[in-house]
Amino acid sequence: MSAVLDRPESLLPGRFEYLMGLYAENYHRLVRLFAPHKLAAGEYVSSVDDGLDVRLKIQEKHPYTVELELTYAFVDAETGQPSPSAQLRMYTDAHVAEALHCHPGRHLWQVLGPFPPAHTVLQHRLSMNGFLTRWLEYLAEQGHSIGTLERVPDEDAEA
């Protein structure tokens, strides 16, 4: 018998494969939406008629990675931080983008504890990246795009 017939579950993608698919989907959504790999480091705002401005901050650019933050231009009354907010890393050579964390000012270890089981980390990454996929789709539906982005002048340049 074949491996497929002996193990029909091998036809279904596992959680890790699904997560890698989300990473690839998020990369292509980001590229179509804002093309962050083509932007200079700095902060950008996208305004459309929905009254919810989106902030995109290109934090660092390297030959094969772009680190950025995506958020709305308002703060959560409880935390005092932008919400929702996602810290992202794009790998331009592999064409994947991952949400590193979606909690303002908190890293994965602060959310899950110092030594979470691998299953817990995988579930959390699936949740964050699933959220990012839906959020990017929503932003595109609202009309946000590279064409609506405007660079925010650097405060240092004005001084």
N, CA, C and O of each residue as an XYZ file, in Angstrom:
636
protein
N       0.832     -1.193      0.000
C       0.000      0.000      0.000
C       0.874      1.254      0.000
O       2.055      1.219      0.344
N       0.255      2.348     -0.394
C       0.987      3.617     -0.405
C       0.913      4.280      0.960
O       0.061      3.950      1.784
N       1.818      5.217      1.182
C       1.828      5.953      2.442
C       0.556      6.774      2.614
O       0.097      6.990      3.736
N      -0.009      7.230      1.503
C      -1.227      8.032      1.565
C      -2.405      7.179      2.014
O      -3.197      7.607      2.853
N      -2.525      5.983      1.467
C      -3.631      5.114      1.835
C      -3.466      4.554      3.242
O      -4.450      4.352      3.955
N      -2.236      4.306      3.636
C      -1.989      3.798      4.984
C      -2.225      4.860      6.046
O      -2.656      4.544      7.155
N      -1.946      6.110      5.719
C      -2.096      7.215      6.681
C      -2.876      8.346      6.023
O      -2.270      9.316      5.569
N      -4.209      8.252      5.959
C      -4.981      9.305      5.284
C      -4.823     10.678      5.931
O      -5.037     11.699      5.277
N      -4.448     10.713      7.217
C      -4.253     12.016      7.865
C      -3.089     12.779      7.253
O      -2.977     13.990      7.441
N      -2.209     12.075      6.512
C      -1.085     12.766      5.870
C      -1.555     13.674      4.740
O      -0.797     14.528      4.279
N      -2.797     13.501      4.286
C      -3.339     14.388      3.261
C      -3.719     15.746      3.832
O      -3.737     16.748      3.117
N      -4.022     15.773      5.124
C      -4.436     17.017      5.766
C      -3.214     17.745      6.294
O      -2.330     17.128      6.888
N      -3.156     19.052      6.083
C      -1.991     19.771      6.594
C      -1.992     19.797      8.118
O      -3.043     19.912      8.749
N      -0.816     19.688      8.691
C      -0.682     19.799     10.132
C      -0.723     21.256     10.545
O      -0.771     22.149      9.699
N      -0.706     21.490     11.829
C      -0.766     22.866     12.330
C       0.448     23.678     11.910
O       0.326     24.862     11.594
N       1.616     23.051     11.905
C       2.818     23.776     11.509
C       2.737     24.193     10.040
O       3.073     25.325      9.693
N       2.292     23.279      9.184
C       2.150     23.605      7.769
C       1.121     24.713      7.576
O       1.299     25.606      6.748
N       0.048     24.641      8.349
C      -0.984     25.676      8.277
C      -0.410     27.028      8.693
O      -0.693     28.044      8.059
N       0.394     27.044      9.756
C       1.025     28.276     10.215
C       1.948     28.846      9.142
O       1.946     30.055      8.908
N       2.733     28.000      8.492
C       3.614     28.472      7.425
C       2.799     29.042      6.265
O       3.218     30.006      5.624
N       1.643     28.452      5.997
C       0.742     28.988      4.972
C       0.218     30.358      5.351
O       0.110     31.245      4.504
N      -0.114     30.537      6.648
C      -0.550     31.858      7.119
C       0.570     32.883      6.946
O       0.321     34.012      6.524
N       1.795     32.492      7.267
C       2.936     33.400      7.110
C       3.055     33.854      5.655
O       3.253     35.038      5.383
N       2.933     32.910      4.729
C       3.038     33.248      3.303
C       1.874     34.138      2.881
O       2.066     35.115      2.157
N       0.672     33.803      3.330
C      -0.498     34.618      2.989
C      -0.352     36.028      3.543
O      -0.665     36.998      2.852
N       0.116     36.155      4.774
C       0.294     37.474      5.383
C       1.339     38.292      4.637
O       1.184     39.503      4.480
N       2.398     37.640      4.177
C       3.427     38.346      3.403
C       2.801     38.957      2.148
O       2.974     40.144      1.873
N       2.082     38.145      1.403
C       1.516     38.630      0.142
C       0.439     39.685      0.377
O       0.310     40.611     -0.424
N      -0.324     39.569      1.439
C      -1.315     40.609      1.769
C      -0.614     41.923      2.105
O      -1.028     42.988      1.648
N       0.446     41.844      2.905
C       1.205     43.060      3.259
C       1.811     43.712      2.024
O       1.751     44.932      1.873
N       2.388     42.913      1.151
C       3.013     43.447     -0.066
C       1.970     44.133     -0.930
O       2.199     45.242     -1.412
N       0.807     43.479     -1.135
C      -0.248     44.092     -1.961
C      -0.820     45.338     -1.293
O      -1.154     46.311     -1.969
N      -0.931     45.306      0.021
C      -1.567     46.409      0.739
C      -0.654     47.628      0.863
O      -1.042     48.727      0.467
N       0.539     47.454      1.401
C       1.402     48.594      1.705
C       2.814     48.518      1.128
O       3.541     49.509      1.196
N       3.227     47.394      0.569
C       4.588     47.207      0.038
C       5.656     47.727      1.001
O       6.490     48.543      0.608
N       5.644     47.264      2.266
C       6.598     47.801      3.244
C       8.060     47.559      2.893
O       8.929     48.307      3.341
N       8.343     46.548      2.114
C       9.729     46.261      1.734
C      10.280     47.336      0.801
O      11.494     47.433      0.625
N       9.405     48.144      0.202
C       9.837     49.219     -0.701
C       9.880     50.582     -0.008
O      10.350     51.558     -0.594
N       9.400     50.656      1.221
C       9.345     51.931      1.944
C      10.630     52.169      2.725
O      11.291     51.226      3.160
N      10.968     53.422      2.892
C      12.109     53.785      3.741
C      11.700     53.643      5.202
O      10.515     53.711      5.529
N      12.670     53.449      6.068
C      12.379     53.378      7.494
C      11.714     54.675      7.931
O      12.079     55.758      7.472
N      10.748     54.558      8.811
C      10.013     55.716      9.288
C       8.554     55.359      9.530
O       8.161     54.194      9.469
N       7.770     56.378      9.803
C       6.367     56.176     10.141
C       5.466     56.713      9.034
O       5.729     57.763      8.447
N       4.398     55.966      8.766
C       3.442     56.302      7.719
C       2.028     56.214      8.280
O       1.765     55.466      9.221
N       1.124     56.987      7.687
C      -0.289     56.954      8.087
C      -1.123     56.747      6.834
O      -0.874     57.358      5.794
N      -2.121     55.871      6.950
C      -3.072     55.644      5.874
C      -4.438     56.110      6.354
O      -4.960     55.609      7.350
N      -5.018     57.079      5.634
C      -6.328     57.621      5.995
C      -7.324     57.327      4.875
O      -7.062     57.586      3.701
N      -8.463     56.783      5.267
C      -9.579     56.582      4.342
C     -10.829     57.122      5.031
O     -10.741     57.651      6.139
N     -11.968     57.000      4.404
C     -13.193     57.610      4.920
C     -13.792     56.936      6.144
O     -14.851     57.359      6.609
N     -13.153     55.900      6.684
C     -13.745     55.219      7.837
C     -13.411     55.889      9.168
O     -13.946     55.494     10.204
N     -12.535     56.896      9.158
C     -12.194     57.619     10.377
C     -11.194     56.904     11.265
O     -10.857     57.407     12.336
N     -10.710     55.737     10.844
C      -9.716     54.996     11.620
C      -8.402     54.981     10.853
O      -8.178     54.124      9.998
N      -7.544     55.930     11.165
C      -6.247     55.985     10.499
C      -5.386     54.804     10.926
O      -5.404     54.392     12.086
N      -4.644     54.274      9.985
C      -3.738     53.159     10.239
C      -2.323     53.693     10.236
O      -1.943     54.457      9.349
N      -1.539     53.291     11.229
C      -0.134     53.676     11.308
C       0.729     52.473     10.968
O       0.521     51.371     11.477
N       1.692     52.707     10.106
C       2.665     51.700      9.723
C       4.030     52.277     10.033
O       4.408     53.320      9.498
N       4.759     51.611     10.884
C       6.088     52.092     11.248
C       7.115     51.057     10.792
O       7.148     49.931     11.288
N       7.951     51.463      9.840
C       9.054     50.616      9.389
C      10.186     50.867     10.377
O      10.811     51.927     10.358
N      10.444     49.899     11.231
C      11.426     50.078     12.297
C      12.849     49.798     11.842
O      13.764     50.576     12.114
N      13.028     48.681     11.146
C      14.362     48.318     10.669
C      14.250     47.604      9.339
O      13.306     46.855      9.089
N      15.235     47.852      8.493
C      15.323     47.156      7.212
C      16.715     46.553      7.095
O      17.727     47.208      7.343
N      16.730     45.306      6.715
C      17.977     44.589      6.484
C      17.888     43.976      5.088
O      16.828     44.038      4.466
N      18.960     43.392      4.584
C      18.885     42.852      3.215
C      17.716     41.890      2.975
O      17.136     41.896      1.889
N      17.365     41.074      3.952
C      16.312     40.087      3.720
C      15.162     40.155      4.726
O      14.269     39.308      4.690
N      15.168     41.134      5.611
C      14.083     41.258      6.591
C      13.648     42.713      6.747
O      14.431     43.645      6.561
N      12.388     42.873      7.092
C      11.831     44.180      7.424
C      11.057     43.999      8.718
O      10.193     43.128      8.816
N      11.371     44.825      9.714
C      10.628     44.790     10.970
C       9.731     46.010     11.015
O      10.172     47.133     10.767
N       8.457     45.774     11.336
C       7.494     46.866     11.301
C       6.412     46.676     12.349
O       6.213     45.590     12.893
N       5.719     47.783     12.609
C       4.581     47.765     13.516
C       3.381     48.309     12.755
O       3.483     49.295     12.025
N       2.257     47.660     12.937
C       1.012     48.064     12.309
C      -0.006     48.295     13.419
O      -0.211     47.431     14.271
N      -0.644     49.464     13.405
C      -1.613     49.778     14.446
C      -2.592     50.827     13.946
O      -2.391     51.432     12.893
N      -3.641     51.030     14.707
C      -4.526     52.163     14.450
C      -3.974     53.374     15.182
O      -3.180     53.234     16.113
N      -4.392     54.562     14.764
C      -3.871     55.804     15.338
C      -4.694     56.246     16.544
O      -5.001     57.429     16.690
N      -5.048     55.303     17.402
C      -5.683     55.666     18.666
C      -5.198     54.704     19.742
O      -4.713     53.612     19.444
N      -5.333     55.123     20.988
C      -4.816     54.312     22.088
C      -5.959     53.721     22.904
O      -7.040     54.298     23.015
N      -5.685     52.567     23.463
C      -6.610     51.871     24.341
C      -6.663     52.616     25.678
O      -5.620     52.923     26.255
N      -7.853     52.905     26.166
C      -8.005     53.666     27.410
C      -7.440     52.903     28.612
O      -6.944     53.521     29.554
N      -7.509     51.572     28.591
C      -7.020     50.781     29.723
C      -5.509     50.668     29.751
O      -4.892     50.826     30.804
N      -4.900     50.393     28.589
C      -3.455     50.151     28.558
C      -2.640     51.395     28.233
O      -1.461     51.471     28.579
N      -3.258     52.373     27.569
C      -2.523     53.550     27.139
C      -1.653     53.281     25.922
O      -0.823     54.113     25.554
N      -1.835     52.128     25.297
C      -1.047     51.716     24.141
C      -1.935     51.659     22.897
O      -3.151     51.510     23.015
N      -1.338     51.776     21.703
C      -2.129     51.618     20.480
C      -2.786     50.233     20.445
O      -2.177     49.241     20.845
N      -4.023     50.176     19.966
C      -4.716     48.903     19.920
C      -5.702     48.889     18.767
O      -6.390     49.894     18.588
N      -5.827     47.854     17.982
C      -4.911     46.714     18.011
C      -3.552     47.107     17.467
O      -3.408     48.079     16.725
N      -2.574     46.334     17.852
C      -1.212     46.609     17.440
C      -0.521     45.284     17.153
O      -0.673     44.325     17.909
N       0.228     45.230     16.078
C       0.950     44.007     15.728
C       2.387     44.336     15.374
O       2.650     45.224     14.563
N       3.302     43.626     15.978
C       4.721     43.718     15.658
C       5.000     42.626     14.638
O       4.748     41.451     14.906
N       5.519     43.000     13.466
C       5.666     42.058     12.364
C       7.103     41.973     11.878
O       7.882     42.916     12.015
N       7.433     40.828     11.310
C       8.728     40.665     10.640
C       8.457     40.016      9.287
O       7.842     38.953      9.201
N       8.930     40.679      8.233
C       8.817     40.157      6.873
C      10.173     39.601      6.458
O      11.210     40.236      6.651
N      10.141     38.406      5.887
C      11.346     37.801      5.317
C      11.188     37.886      3.803
O      10.451     37.105      3.202
N      11.887     38.842      3.195
C      11.682     39.102      1.770
C      12.252     38.002      0.884
O      11.794     37.835     -0.246
N      13.227     37.254      1.356
C      13.777     36.168      0.553
C      12.863     34.943      0.573
O      12.730     34.256     -0.440
N      12.241     34.666      1.701
C      11.371     33.493      1.843
C       9.907     33.816      1.532
O       9.084     32.909      1.413
N       9.587     35.091      1.401
C       8.214     35.550      1.127
C       7.239     35.098      2.205
O       6.169     34.563      1.915
N       7.637     35.326      3.466
C       6.756     35.061      4.600
C       6.803     36.253      5.545
O       7.799     36.973      5.613
N       5.717     36.445      6.266
C       5.645     37.508      7.283
C       4.967     36.915      8.506
O       3.928     36.262      8.401
N       5.561     37.147      9.660
C       4.986     36.613     10.888
C       4.652     37.733     11.859
O       5.354     38.740     11.947
N       3.575     37.532     12.576
C       3.242     38.425     13.681
C       4.063     37.948     14.872
O       3.876     36.831     15.356
N       4.967     38.794     15.340
C       5.801     38.430     16.482
C       5.006     38.530     17.773
O       5.123     37.681     18.656
N       4.197     39.575     17.872
C       3.260     39.688     18.979
C       2.202     40.711     18.634
O       2.416     41.623     17.835
N       1.064     40.534     19.254
C      -0.076     41.416     19.007
C      -0.538     42.098     20.280
O      -1.644     42.634     20.336
N       0.293     42.080     21.286
C      -0.025     42.752     22.538
C       0.893     43.955     22.667
O       2.113     43.795     22.630
N       0.346     45.154     22.817
C       1.195     46.342     22.873
C       2.247     46.251     23.971
O       1.929     46.027     25.139
N       3.481     46.423     23.584
C       4.574     46.491     24.548
C       4.895     45.186     25.229
O       5.659     45.181     26.195
N       4.340     44.068     24.765
C       4.587     42.791     25.423
C       5.162     41.801     24.421
O       4.709     41.719     23.279
N       6.147     41.065     24.854
C       6.756     40.040     24.027
C       6.101     38.698     24.327
O       5.365     38.565     25.305
N       6.369     37.713     23.493
C       5.746     36.407     23.623
C       5.959     35.805     25.010
O       5.030     35.241     25.587
N       7.167     35.920     25.547
C       7.444     35.330     26.855
C       6.652     36.013     27.962
O       6.357     35.388     28.980
N       6.301     37.296     27.780
C       5.509     37.998     28.791
C       4.054     37.543     28.765
O       3.370     37.575     29.787
N       3.591     37.125     27.605
C       2.216     36.678     27.458
C       2.058     35.228     27.897
O       1.097     34.891     28.589
N       2.996     34.366     27.501
C       2.868     32.932     27.741
C       3.682     32.419     28.923
O       3.528     31.265     29.322
N       4.535     33.249     29.481
C       5.388     32.786     30.570
C       6.761     32.398     30.045
O       6.979     32.361     28.834
N       7.694     32.108     30.960
C       9.072     31.875     30.540
C       9.317     30.557     29.802
O      10.186     30.517     28.932
N       8.591     29.478     30.110
C       8.847     28.182     29.482
C       7.542     27.500     29.071
O       7.193     26.449     29.608
N       6.823     28.097     28.120
C       5.560     27.475     27.714
C       5.808     26.216     26.878
O       6.823     26.116     26.190
N       4.885     25.264     26.940
C       5.027     24.082     26.084
C       4.952     24.478     24.614
O       4.312     25.469     24.263
N       5.607     23.700     23.759
C       5.639     24.005     22.323
C       4.234     24.103     21.746
O       3.973     24.955     20.896
N       3.332     23.245     22.195
C       1.954     23.270     21.702
C       1.296     24.621     21.994
O       0.572     25.154     21.154
N       1.548     25.172     23.182
C       0.977     26.467     23.569
C       1.525     27.585     22.684
O       0.778     28.464     22.253
N       2.824     27.549     22.416
C       3.443     28.561     21.558
C       2.864     28.472     20.148
O       2.539     29.496     19.546
N       2.734     27.257     19.617
C       2.180     27.072     18.284
C       0.744     27.584     18.216
O       0.377     28.269     17.261
N      -0.068     27.260     19.217
C      -1.457     27.738     19.248
C      -1.507     29.269     19.286
O      -2.336     29.882     18.613
N      -0.627     29.878     20.065
C      -0.599     31.339     20.173
C      -0.185     31.964     18.845
O      -0.775     32.958     18.421
N       0.814     31.397     18.189
C       1.249     31.915     16.888
C       0.144     31.754     15.845
O      -0.066     32.646     15.023
N      -0.558     30.629     15.873
C      -1.690     30.440     14.962
C      -2.745     31.515     15.193
O      -3.281     32.082     14.242
N      -3.033     31.786     16.438
C      -4.039     32.799     16.786
C      -3.620     34.185     16.316
O      -4.410     34.890     15.688
N      -2.382     34.584     16.615
C      -1.899     35.909     16.223
C      -1.886     36.081     14.708
O      -2.323     37.109     14.191
N      -1.391     35.084     14.006
C      -1.268     35.204     12.559
C      -2.601     35.056     11.851
O      -2.791     35.614     10.770
N      -3.528     34.312     12.441
C      -4.896     34.277     11.923
C      -5.559     35.635     12.067
O      -6.247     36.100     11.159
N      -5.347     36.274     13.226
C      -5.855     37.631     13.448
C      -5.271     38.590     12.416
O      -5.994     39.403     11.840
N      -3.948     38.495     12.182
C      -3.295     39.387     11.222
C      -3.883     39.203      9.827
O      -4.111     40.188      9.125
N      -4.129     37.978      9.418
C      -4.730     37.722      8.107
C      -6.074     38.423      7.985
O      -6.341     39.092      6.987
N      -6.916     38.271      8.996
C      -8.251     38.896      8.960
C      -8.146     40.419      9.000
O      -8.908     41.110      8.323
N      -7.214     40.944      9.784
C      -7.055     42.392      9.898
C      -6.580     42.986      8.574
O      -7.102     44.011      8.136
N      -5.602     42.360      7.938
C      -5.108     42.860      6.650
C      -6.206     42.809      5.593
O      -6.315     43.717      4.769
N      -7.010     41.765      5.610
C      -8.131     41.668      4.677
C      -9.131     42.799      4.926
O      -9.630     43.416      3.984
N      -9.416     43.062      6.191
C     -10.339     44.147      6.556
C      -9.790     45.499      6.097
O     -10.530     46.310      5.540
N      -8.503     45.746      6.328
C      -7.907     47.021      5.922
C      -8.009     47.218      4.411
O      -8.297     48.320      3.944
N      -7.774     46.155      3.651
C      -7.893     46.250      2.194
C      -9.339     46.550      1.795
O      -9.580     47.362      0.902
N     -10.299     45.896      2.453
C     -11.714     46.139      2.155
C     -12.119     47.577      2.467
O     -13.004     48.126      1.811
N     -11.476     48.196      3.468
C     -11.782     49.573      3.840
C     -11.150     50.578      2.891
O     -11.488     51.761      2.926
N     -10.237     50.120      2.044
C      -9.628     51.005      1.049
C      -8.206     51.429      1.355
O      -7.632     52.228      0.614
N      -7.619     50.913      2.436
C      -6.229     51.234      2.742
C      -5.331     50.597      1.692
O      -5.581     49.482      1.234
N      -4.280     51.322      1.317
C      -3.349     50.810      0.304
C      -2.081     51.656      0.316
O      -1.971     52.628      1.065
N      -1.143     51.276     -0.512
C       0.086     52.058     -0.676
C      -0.256     53.465     -1.154
O       0.462     54.420     -0.858
N      -1.356     53.587     -1.896
C      -1.778     54.889     -2.397
C      -2.351     55.809     -1.333
O      -2.414     57.022     -1.536
N      -2.771     55.252     -0.197
C      -3.322     56.091      0.879
C      -2.285     56.389      1.956
O      -2.565     57.131      2.898
N      -1.090     55.817      1.823
C      -0.034     56.041      2.820
C       0.624     57.396      2.630
O       0.931     57.801      1.509
N       0.832     58.079      3.722
C       1.612     59.326      3.715
C       2.670     59.228      4.793
O       2.409     58.768      5.905
N       3.852     59.662      4.450
C       4.951     59.618      5.419
C       4.739     60.680      6.491
O       4.383     61.818      6.187
N       4.958     60.303      7.736
C       4.895     61.245      8.848
C       6.282     61.871      8.982
O       7.278     61.159      9.104
N       6.347     63.204      8.959
C       7.671     63.845      9.062
C       8.367     63.461     10.377
O       7.733     63.379     11.430
N       9.662     63.232     10.292
C      10.458     62.942     11.501
C      10.486     64.162     12.394
O      10.697     65.280     11.923
N      10.274     63.951     13.688
C      10.342     65.066     14.644
C      11.756     65.620     14.729
O      11.948     66.822     14.916
N      12.765     64.727     14.588
C      14.158     65.158     14.652
C      14.516     66.073     13.485
O      15.308     67.004     13.631
N      13.918     65.794     12.322
C      14.221     66.600     11.117
C      13.676     68.005     11.233
O      14.230     68.946     10.667
N      12.561     68.146     11.987
C      11.936     69.474     12.131
C      12.657     70.331     13.161
O      12.589     71.559     13.099
N      13.338     69.708     14.094
C      13.980     70.469     15.171
C      15.238     71.144     14.717
O      15.894     71.822     15.508
